[in-house]
């Protein structure tokens, strides 16, 4: 199903408030500024800084 485009447009990185981009395979939302990726589980983005992983 994936993330709705309208939702993606309003979501920002919780750490720096920067823009997010859909990650590879639509499994994460990536912040290029912080070099973090926020996982998407069951079509729900997990927007917790503690759950973020470093970008490869």
DSSP file (Angstrom, degrees, kcal/mol; ACC not computed):
  #  RESIDUE AA STRUCTURE BP1 BP2  ACC     N-H-->O    O-->H-N    N-H-->O    O-->H-N    TCO  KAPPA ALPHA  PHI   PSI    X-CA   Y-CA   Z-CA
    1    1 A X              0   0    0      0, 0.0    42,-0.0     0, 0.0     2,-0.0   0.000 360.0 360.0 360.0 -52.8    0.0    0.0    0.0
    2    2 A X        -     0   0    0     24,-0.1     2,-0.4     2,-0.1    25,-0.0  -0.092 360.0 -44.4  85.0 176.1    2.7    2.5    0.9
    3    3 A X        -     0   0    0      1,-0.1     2,-0.1    23,-0.1    41,-0.1  -0.670  60.5-112.4 -86.1 134.9    2.7    6.0    2.4
    4    4 A X     >  -     0   0    0     -2,-0.4     4,-2.3     1,-0.1     3,-0.3  -0.422  20.6-128.0 -65.1 139.0    0.1    8.5    0.9
    5    5 A X  H  > S+     0   0    0      1,-0.2     4,-1.8     2,-0.2    -1,-0.1   0.865 109.0  54.2 -57.6 -39.6    1.8   11.3   -1.0
    6    6 A X  H  > S+     0   0    0      2,-0.2     4,-0.9     1,-0.2    -1,-0.2   0.882 109.1  48.1 -64.9 -38.2   -0.1   14.0    1.0
    7    7 A X  H >> S+     0   0    0     -3,-0.3     4,-1.6     1,-0.2     3,-0.8   0.920 109.6  52.4 -66.9 -43.6    1.2   12.5    4.3
    8    8 A X  H 3< S+     0   0    0     -4,-2.3    12,-0.3     1,-0.2    -2,-0.2   0.847 104.2  58.4 -61.1 -34.1    4.7   12.4    3.0
    9    9 A X  H 3< S+     0   0    0     -4,-1.8    -1,-0.2     1,-0.2    -2,-0.2   0.788 112.1  38.8 -67.0 -27.9    4.5   16.1    2.1
   10   10 A X  H << S+     0   0    0     -4,-0.9    -1,-0.2    -3,-0.8     2,-0.2   0.644  93.8  97.1 -99.9 -15.4    3.7   17.1    5.7
   11   11 A X     <  -     0   0    0     -4,-1.6     9,-0.6    -5,-0.1     2,-0.3  -0.518  51.1-178.3 -74.5 140.4    6.0   14.7    7.6
   12   12 A X  B     -A   19   0A   0     -2,-0.2     2,-0.2     7,-0.1     7,-0.2  -0.903  39.1 -83.2-131.7 162.8    9.3   16.2    8.7
   13   13 A X     >  -     0   0    0      5,-2.7     4,-2.0    -2,-0.3     5,-0.1  -0.484  32.9-143.5 -64.1 128.4   12.3   14.8   10.5
   14   14 A X  T  4 S+     0   0    0     -2,-0.2    -1,-0.2     1,-0.2    35,-0.1   0.711  96.5  49.1 -68.9 -18.1   11.7   14.9   14.2
   15   15 A X  T  4 S+     0   0    0      3,-0.1    -1,-0.2     1,-0.1    -2,-0.0   0.933 132.7   6.5 -85.7 -51.1   15.3   15.7   14.9
   16   16 A X  T  4 S-     0   0    0      2,-0.1    -2,-0.2     3,-0.0     3,-0.1   0.489  89.4-123.6-113.7  -6.0   16.1   18.6   12.5
   17   17 A X     <  +     0   0    0     -4,-2.0    -3,-0.1     1,-0.2     3,-0.1   0.685  63.6 144.6  67.0  20.0   12.6   19.3   11.0
   18   18 A X        -     0   0    0      1,-0.1    -5,-2.7    -6,-0.1    -1,-0.2  -0.306  56.7 -79.3 -82.7 170.8   14.1   18.7    7.5
   19   19 A X  B     -A   12   0A   0     -7,-0.2    13,-0.4    -3,-0.1     2,-0.3  -0.343  41.9-141.5 -69.3 149.2   12.3   17.1    4.6
   20   20 A X        -     0   0    0     -9,-0.6     2,-0.3   -12,-0.3    11,-0.2  -0.870  10.1-158.9-112.4 148.0   12.0   13.4    4.3
   21   21 A X  E     -B   30   0B   0      9,-2.4     9,-3.6    -2,-0.3     2,-0.2  -0.925  31.2 -99.9-122.1 149.5   12.3   11.2    1.2
   22   22 A X  E     -B   29   0B   0     -2,-0.3     7,-0.2     7,-0.2     3,-0.1  -0.513  44.7-134.8 -66.7 131.1   11.0    7.7    0.6
   23   23 A X    >   -     0   0    0      5,-3.3     3,-1.8    -2,-0.2     5,-0.1  -0.169  37.4 -62.1 -80.6 177.2   13.8    5.2    1.1
   24   24 A X  G >  S+     0   0    0      1,-0.3     3,-1.4     2,-0.2    -1,-0.2  -0.322 124.0   8.5 -59.9 140.3   14.8    2.3   -1.1
   25   25 A X  G 3  S-     0   0    0      1,-0.3    -1,-0.3     2,-0.1    -2,-0.1   0.605 117.0 -89.9  61.3  14.0   12.1   -0.3   -1.4
   26   26 A X  G <  S+     0   0    0     -3,-1.8    -1,-0.3     1,-0.1    -2,-0.2   0.844  97.9 124.0  53.9  37.8    9.7    2.0    0.4
   27   27 A X  S <  S+     0   0    0     -3,-1.4    13,-2.1     1,-0.1     2,-0.3   0.409  70.3  19.0-105.1  -1.5   10.8    0.6    3.8
   28   28 A X  E     - C   0  39B   0     11,-0.3    -5,-3.3    -4,-0.1     2,-0.5  -0.986  66.2-121.8-158.5 163.7   11.9    3.8    5.4
   29   29 A X  E     -BC  22  38B   0      9,-2.6     9,-3.3    -2,-0.3     2,-0.4  -0.979  37.5-149.8-110.4 125.7   11.7    7.6    5.3
   30   30 A X  E     -BC  21  37B   0     -9,-3.6    -9,-2.4    -2,-0.5     2,-0.6  -0.798  14.2-159.3-107.2 136.7   15.2    9.1    4.9
   31   31 A X  E  >> - C   0  36B   0      5,-3.2     5,-1.4    -2,-0.4     4,-1.2  -0.950   3.1-170.1-109.2 111.4   16.5   12.4    6.2
   32   32 A X  T  45S+     0   0    0     -2,-0.6    -1,-0.1   -13,-0.4   -12,-0.1   0.805  84.3  58.1 -71.0 -29.3   19.6   13.5    4.2
   33   33 A X  T  45S+     0   0    0    -14,-0.3    -1,-0.2     1,-0.2    -2,-0.0   0.939 119.2  27.3 -66.5 -47.9   20.4   16.3    6.6
   34   34 A X  T  45S-     0   0    0      2,-0.1    -1,-0.2    20,-0.0    -2,-0.2   0.568 101.6-128.4 -89.5 -11.0   20.7   14.1    9.7
   35   35 A X  T  <5 +     0   0    0     -4,-1.2    20,-2.2     1,-0.2     2,-0.3   0.907  65.4 131.4  57.9  44.4   21.7   11.0    7.8
   36   36 A X  E   < -CD  31  54B   0     -5,-1.4    -5,-3.2    18,-0.3     2,-0.4  -0.912  45.9-153.3-123.0 152.0   19.0    9.0    9.5
   37   37 A X  E     -CD  30  53B   0     16,-3.0    16,-2.6    -2,-0.3     2,-0.5  -0.995   7.5-150.0-126.4 134.8   16.3    6.7    8.2
   38   38 A X  E     -C   29   0B   0     -9,-3.3    -9,-2.6    -2,-0.4    14,-0.1  -0.887  25.4-123.1-102.8 123.7   13.0    6.1   10.0
   39   39 A X  E     -C   28   0B   0     -2,-0.5     7,-3.0    12,-0.3     2,-0.5  -0.230  10.6-141.2 -68.5 153.8   11.5    2.6    9.5
   40   40 A X  E     -E   45   0C   0    -13,-2.1     2,-0.5     5,-0.2     5,-0.2  -0.977  21.5-175.0-113.2 119.3    8.1    2.0    8.0
   41   41 A X  E >   -E   44   0C   0      3,-2.5     3,-1.5    -2,-0.5   -14,-0.0  -0.970  69.6 -12.5-120.3 125.4    6.3   -0.9    9.8
   42   42 A X  T 3  S-     0   0    0     -2,-0.5    -1,-0.2     1,-0.3     3,-0.1   0.887 128.9 -56.0  52.8  43.4    2.9   -2.2    8.6
   43   43 A X  T 3  S+     0   0    0      1,-0.2     2,-0.5    -3,-0.1    -1,-0.3   0.661 117.3 114.0  64.6  19.8    2.6    1.0    6.4
   44   44 A X  E <   -E   41   0C   0     -3,-1.5    -3,-2.5   -41,-0.1     2,-0.3  -0.980  65.9-131.2-121.7 120.7    3.1    3.2    9.4
   45   45 A X  E     -E   40   0C   0     -2,-0.5     2,-1.0    -5,-0.2    -5,-0.2  -0.527  12.7-140.6 -71.5 133.1    6.2    5.4    9.7
   46   46 A X        -     0   0    0     -7,-3.0     2,-0.6    -2,-0.3    -7,-0.2  -0.814  20.6-175.5 -94.5 100.1    7.9    5.1   13.1
   47   47 A X        +     0   0    0     -2,-1.0     2,-0.5    -9,-0.1    -1,-0.1  -0.266  36.2 124.0 -98.0  46.9    8.9    8.7   13.7
   48   48 A X    >>  -     0   0    0     -2,-0.6     3,-1.2     1,-0.1     4,-0.7  -0.920  57.7-143.4-107.8 129.3   10.9    8.2   16.9
   49   49 A X  G >4 S+     0   0    0     -2,-0.5     3,-0.9     1,-0.3    -1,-0.1   0.874 102.4  57.2 -58.5 -37.9   14.5    9.4   17.0
   50   50 A X  G 34 S+     0   0    0      1,-0.2    -1,-0.3    -3,-0.1    -3,-0.0   0.737 107.0  49.0 -65.5 -22.7   15.5    6.4   19.2
   51   51 A X  G <4 S+     0   0    0     -3,-1.2   -12,-0.3     2,-0.1    -1,-0.2   0.544  88.6 109.6 -93.1  -9.0   14.1    4.1   16.5
   52   52 A X    <<  -     0   0    0     -3,-0.9     2,-0.3    -4,-0.7   -14,-0.2  -0.335  54.6-151.7 -70.1 149.4   16.0    5.8   13.6
   53   53 A X  E     -D   37   0B   0    -16,-2.6   -16,-3.0    -2,-0.0     2,-0.1  -0.864  25.6 -97.3-117.6 153.2   18.9    4.1   11.9
   54   54 A X  E     -D   36   0B   0     -2,-0.3   -18,-0.3   -18,-0.2     2,-0.1  -0.421  42.0-109.5 -68.3 145.2   21.9    5.6   10.2
   55   55 A X              0   0    0    -20,-2.2    -1,-0.1   -24,-0.2   -18,-0.0  -0.462 360.0 360.0 -69.0 146.5   21.8    6.0    6.4
   56   56 A X              0   0    0     -2,-0.1    -1,-0.1    -3,-0.1    -2,-0.1   0.482 360.0 360.0 -72.1 360.0   24.1    3.6    4.6
